[in-house]
Amino acid sequence: MRIKPAAIVAIILAAMIVPYAAVFVFGKRIVPVSDQLKERQIQAESETICVEDYVVRLVAAQIPVQYHIEALKAQAVIARTYLYQAIGENKTIKEADITEQGWTEQKMKQEWNEQFRENLQKIQQAVNETADQVITWNGSLIQLLYHRVSSGTTRTDESGICPYLKSKESPYDIKAEGYLQMKIMTQAEFAQILQTAYPDRAITSNNILATLQILSKDSSGYIEKMQIGGCEFQGLEVANALQMTSCCMSFEEYDGKLRVISRGIGNGYGMSQWGASKMGEEGKTWQEILQYYYAFDAGLQIQNNL
């Protein structure tokens, strides 16, 4: 799973540029969507899709269908909130203009084979049972970050721009499939990978391990900045170049080579999908899952009407 630094930066910085950013001070609410918003549609290449049907497609693309139904419901609320925020005031929006796109029916059939109908019904159930529910922050729709598996602790937005992104223990994650990833390479191979990915930086390849220095990590262990071969990199840049699943990384010499270990899958912010699934197995509802992984304020309300 490739990490998308641009998407993360866009979310964190969005509150700095949108007109209503100045009122983003207090918490979030889970609220139903108004009838006016329900009329919105997504224009794909050969068909027009209503929003709730497209939420089904988004959930199919965003989270493994075998996860617990309550985790799928939580994801459906996240997906719906994102979709309405992306549509904005438009009655119709082209699918090509949506950053996160859902799976087509053909893609679902390719991925699920004989489980297609059963899996589709499960996702439709998750969407139907959270019908119209979105998350607002001070009355405005937002885009919530989420990830597959954390390092064992989710991340805080230490910039303070998104105060609802607070570190949470997610102990289930350390037993998730794919939690730990390891790659071994020569120092020359490491230098070549970085040089190919970032040709604008003149990396000194001689004894590159001796030049490797972690400049900053966040409180959950994710690398923010590091120096390699005389050049500075963001942790996400190095993780993407090495095709690691997380920037919660460690580097060490191993038998004359470089060993890179990463923990977790994804950006580490917000809801851990694996953790959400395990919480569902323990009897937690989708509301409880969202309220755990995002820092809802004391005025949180789950309403039947706007």
N, C-alpha and C positions, 0 to 999 in steps of 0.2 A: 504493500500500500504506500503510494507516494504521498509524502506530506506536502501540503500546499502553503508555503509561507505567504504568498500573496493574499490568499483568502484570509489567513489569520490576521495579517496586518490590516487588511481592509476592514475587518470587523472591529478591531481594536480602535482604528482611527476614524471609523464612520461617525462616531459620536462627536468628533471634533468638527465635522463639516456639514452635517445635516442641519436644517433650520431649527429643529426642535431639540437639538443636543443640549442646549442650556438648561432645559428642565429635567434632564436625566439625572436626578439626584436621589430619589427614593426608590422603593422596590417595584416588584412586578406582581401582576395578577393573572390568573387564568380566567379568561372570559370567553363567552360565545361570540361567534362572528355574526354581524348584522345581516339581515336579508339582502341589503344592497350589495354587500361584499360577495355574497354567495352567487350573484349573477355574473361574476367575473369568469372569463374563459381563457384557455391557452390554445393558441393556434399552432398546431404541428404542421408538418409538411403536407399531409393529405387528410387531416381531420381536425375538428375543433373539439376540445375536451373540457368538460366542466371541472371546476377547481377540485371538488372532492374526489373525482376519478383520477385527477392528476396527483393528488396526495397519495393515493394507492401506489402509483408508479414511483413516486419519490421514495416512499418507505421501502419498496422492493429493492431499490438501488442502494439505499443508505444503510440498511441493517440486515444481518443474516436472518432469514425467515425462521430458522430453527430456534431462535431465541424465544424467551418466554413472552406470552401474549401481552403482559403488562409492560414489558420493555418496548414491544412494538407499538403499544398505545402511546407511551411517552414519546417515541420517535415520531408518531403520527402528528402529535401536537406541535412538536418542533418543526416538522416538515410543513405543516399547514401555516404556522406562523411565518416561516420563511417565505412561503409562496405568496401569501397575501401582502407581505412587506415588499416583495419583489414586483408584484403587479402594481402596487400603489393605487393611483386614481384611475388607471386605465381599465376600461371594460374588457378589453382583449389584449393579450400580450403574446408575442411570438415566442415559441419554445426556444428558439435560437438565442433569444435575449435573456434567458434565465441561466444563471451561472451553474446551479445544480440542476441537472436534468434527470428525469425518471427513466425507468426501463419501459420499453415498448412491450406489448404482449408477446411479440416474437422473441425478444430477449429473455423474457421470463420463461418461455417454453424451452429455449436453448439451455438456460441455467438449471431449470428444475426438472426437465424431462417428464417422466410419468407422475411426478408430484406437483405438476403445474396447477391443476385445479384445486387440490387440497391446500397448497401454499397460498394461492390467490385468495381463496376463501378466508384463510387465517388473517391475511393482511386487510382484506375488506372488513372483517370483523373488528380489527383494531381501529380502523378509520371510522367505521360506523358507530362504535361504542365511545368514541371521543368526538362525535360529530359537532362541528362548528367551533370547537374549543381552540383557542389561541392563547399565547402569552403576551401580555403587554407590560411595558415598563413606563410607569407614569402616563399611561393612556396611549402610548405609541407602540406599534408593532416593532419587533426587533428580530435580529438573526442570532440564534443561539449556537455557540460552538459545541461540538460533541466529538467523541472519538471512540475507537473500537475498544482499546484496552489501555489503562493508565500504567504508570510505573509502579503502582501501588498507592499512589497519592495523586489526586488531580491537582491542577495548577491554579494559582491565583494570578489575576491580571494585576501585576505589581505597578503598572502605570496608573491605576486607579480610574481609568476611563470607563471600564466595565466592572463596576463594583459587585455585580452579581456573579462574577467568576472568582470564587473563593476555593482554596485548597480543601479537599475532602479526602479522608481515608477511604480507599477502595480495596480492601484486603483480598477480595476474591480474585483480583486481576492477576496476581502473581502465579496463579495456577491455570491461567488461560492458555489455550493453544496459541503458539506464536509469541508469547510474552517475551521470551528471551531469544535474541538473534545474535549470532556471532559470525564474523568474517575474519579470515587470516590472509594477509597479503605481504608482499615485500614492500620495503619503503619506496622503492622506485615505482612500483605499481600504484601505490597510494598517491605519490606525487603526480603521476601521469593522469590518474582519474580526476584529481582536482584541477590540473592544468587544462584538461580537455573540457571540463565542465565550466571553468572560469578562465578563459584564455586572456582576460584583461589583467590577470594578476601574475606577476613574475615570481613563481615559487622556486625557492632554492631547494634542490632535491638532495643535496649532500647531507647525510645524517639527519634526515627530516624529523625523526623521532625526538632528537635532542632539541629541536626548535618548536615542538608541539607544546602549547601551553593553553590551559583553560583559563580564560580571562574572567568569565562570570557564568554562574549557574543560578537558576531560580531556586526557591525553597523546596521544590519537589524534585530537584536533581536534573532538570532539563538544561542543557547547555544553551546559553544565550550568545556568548561571543568566545572565540578562540583564535589563537595565532598559530599558523603553520607555515614553515619555510619563509618567515619574514612577512607573511601576509595575514591580514585579519579576515575572519569569516564569521558569519552567523552560524550557530549550531544547526539550524535548519538547512543551510546551504550544504554543509558537510554531510549531513544525514541523507539529503536527496542525491548528492553526487555519488555516495557510496551505496545508494539504494537500501538504506537502513529504514526500519519501520518507525523509528522514533529518534528524537535528538536528545533523549536521556541516555547518553553514551559514555563509555569509558574506553581508554586507549592504553595498551600496555605492550611491552616487548615480549615476544614469545618465540623461542627457538630461533633467534636472529631475525624474526619477522615482526610485523605489527598485527596485533589482535585487537579488533574493535568489537565491543559488546554493546548492544542496545536493549533497553527494557521498555516494554509497552508497544502499542500500535496506534499511531496518530499523534495529534497535537497535544493531547493531555488536558485540554481545557473543557470544562463543563461536564456533561454526562458521559460516563463510561458505559458503553452499550453492554459490555460483558457484565460489568457490575450491576447494571440495571436488570439484566436477565436473572442474575443470581438473587437479587432482591425480590424479583417477582416470584421465584421459586420458594422464597421464604414467606410469601404471603403479602408482600407490599403491593400497594396499588400504584397505578401510573402517576397519580397525584403525589403520592408519598415519594416516589422515585425522583420526580422533578424537583420537589421541595428539598430533597436531600442534596442533590448535585448542584443546584443553583441556589444562591443566597437570596431567597425571598425575604422581603421585609415583614415586620410584624403586622402590617395592614393587608396582607395577602387575602384575596377573596376568590372563591370559586362560585360564580354566579350563573343563574339561569337566564338572565336577561341583561342586556347592556343598559 
